[in-house]
């Protein structure tokens, strides 16, 4: 599971890394986000007829619930994304890239110790992407509230590698790095994209920070 990540690089670096053709007005003044939680708006890269577009979406698919408020679902299990009707169409038709510089998982309780994971590289936190899916939502987010219209995204999770497992033994985000993986996730067939839904190589990532504060990140 992933409930907290950061994006602290600038929009020009994102443009180059993801080979953007379009930056939506809502992402034009993209500010550093050292702590992104479910329900927050954050940057997403999606495919359009004019090329790749960067825009802001809300983190978490919306799952309606009878007689109570809708539930936000921010993670999609890779082993269920092709079978579940809730996820399947988005995986087959609306895959996206979620730019990231690090993500956090807790270990222990009262207090939990947060461990921040990032890629190894020349920069302290080289940008990469989560494998994401997106859809449009129209309806209320709270019981008896007015309907809203917005784009929402979720990120795929898989079994953890040996870097994440000692901290969070059940799941980790599906991480993508490099032009070829970005291309396959956005442009490839569904079966090709699904081959990327695996643990990230241990040697390519590390823990960059630990602490009890959830927002204790380095910009």
SVG drawing of the C-alpha trace seen along z (x, -y; Angstrom):
<svg xmlns="http://www.w3.org/2000/svg" viewBox="-29 -29 55 41">
<polyline fill="none" stroke="black" stroke-width="0.4" points="0.0,0.0 1.1,-3.6 -0.7,-6.5 2.1,-9.1 4.5,-10.3 6.3,-13.4 7.0,-15.3 9.6,-18.0 11.1,-18.4 10.1,-21.3 7.8,-21.3 10.5,-21.7 12.3,-18.6 9.0,-16.7 8.5,-18.0 11.8,-16.6 11.6,-13.3 8.1,-12.4 8.4,-14.1 5.4,-16.2 3.5,-17.8 0.9,-19.6 0.9,-21.2 -2.7,-21.8 -3.4,-25.2 -4.1,-23.6 -0.5,-22.2 1.3,-25.2 2.4,-26.6 3.2,-23.2 4.7,-23.7 6.8,-21.3 4.6,-18.9 6.7,-17.3 3.7,-15.3 0.9,-14.1 -1.9,-12.2 -5.1,-10.4 -7.6,-13.0 -5.0,-15.6 -4.6,-16.9 -1.3,-16.0 0.4,-15.8 -0.5,-13.0 0.8,-12.3 -1.7,-10.8 -1.9,-10.1 -3.9,-12.3 -4.3,-12.6 -1.9,-15.5 0.8,-13.8 1.4,-13.4 -0.3,-15.8 0.5,-16.9 -2.5,-17.8 -3.7,-17.7 -6.0,-15.0 -7.4,-13.9 -5.8,-10.9 -8.3,-8.1 -11.0,-6.4 -14.5,-7.0 -16.4,-3.9 -20.1,-4.7 -21.5,-3.1 -25.2,-2.6 -26.7,-4.9 -23.3,-6.4 -20.5,-8.5 -18.5,-7.3 -15.1,-5.7 -11.9,-6.9 -9.7,-4.0 -6.1,-5.1 -4.4,-1.8 -5.3,0.9 -3.8,4.4 -2.0,5.6 -3.3,9.1 -6.9,7.8 -6.7,4.9 -7.6,7.0 -10.3,9.0 -12.3,6.5 -15.0,4.5 -14.1,1.6 -10.6,1.3 -10.5,3.3 -11.7,0.6 -9.3,-2.0 -6.4,0.4 -7.2,1.4 -8.0,-2.1 -6.8,-4.8 -3.3,-4.1 -1.3,-7.1 2.1,-7.9 2.2,-9.5 5.4,-11.6 7.2,-10.9 10.4,-11.8 10.0,-9.6 7.3,-7.6 6.9,-6.6 5.7,-3.6 5.3,-3.3 6.8,-0.7 5.4,-0.1 2.8,-2.1 2.5,-4.8 4.6,-6.3 5.1,-4.8 8.5,-5.4 8.1,-6.6 10.7,-5.4 11.1,-7.3 12.2,-5.4 13.8,-6.9 15.8,-5.9 19.5,-5.8 21.2,-8.3 23.2,-11.4 20.4,-13.5 19.3,-13.0 15.8,-11.9 15.7,-11.3 12.1,-11.6 10.4,-8.4 6.7,-7.4 4.2,-5.2 2.1,-3.0 -1.3,-4.7 -4.8,-4.5 -7.4,-7.2 -11.1,-7.9 -13.6,-10.7 -16.0,-10.9 -19.3,-12.7 -21.3,-12.5 -21.2,-13.4 -18.1,-12.6 -20.1,-12.9 -23.5,-11.7 -26.2,-14.2 -23.6,-16.5 -23.8,-18.2 -22.3,-16.3 -18.9,-17.2 -17.0,-16.5 -13.3,-15.6 -10.6,-13.3 -9.3,-10.8 -6.3,-8.4 -5.1,-5.4 -1.7,-3.7 -1.0,0.0 0.6,2.0 2.5,5.3 4.4,7.6 7.3,5.7 11.0,6.1 13.7,6.7 14.2,3.0 10.5,2.3 9.6,5.7 11.3,5.1 9.3,1.9 6.0,2.8 5.8,6.6 2.6,6.8 2.6,4.3 4.7,1.7 3.8,-0.7 4.6,0.4 7.5,-1.9 8.5,-2.8 11.8,-4.4 13.1,-5.3 11.6,-6.1 11.0,-2.5 8.9,-1.7 7.0,-5.0 6.2,-4.2 5.1,-0.7 2.8,-1.7 1.1,-4.5 1.2,-3.1 1.6,0.6 -1.1,3.3 -2.7,4.2 -0.7,7.5 2.6,5.7 1.8,3.0 0.9,5.7 4.4,7.2 5.7,4.0 3.5,4.7 6.3,6.3 8.6,5.3 11.2,2.7 14.9,3.9 16.4,3.8 19.7,2.3 18.0,-0.7 16.4,-2.2 17.2,-2.9 15.8,-4.5 16.7,-8.2 15.1,-9.3 13.4,-7.9 11.5,-9.7 8.3,-10.0 6.9,-13.0 4.9,-12.0 5.9,-15.3 9.6,-15.1 10.9,-15.2 13.9,-16.8 13.1,-19.1"/>
</svg>
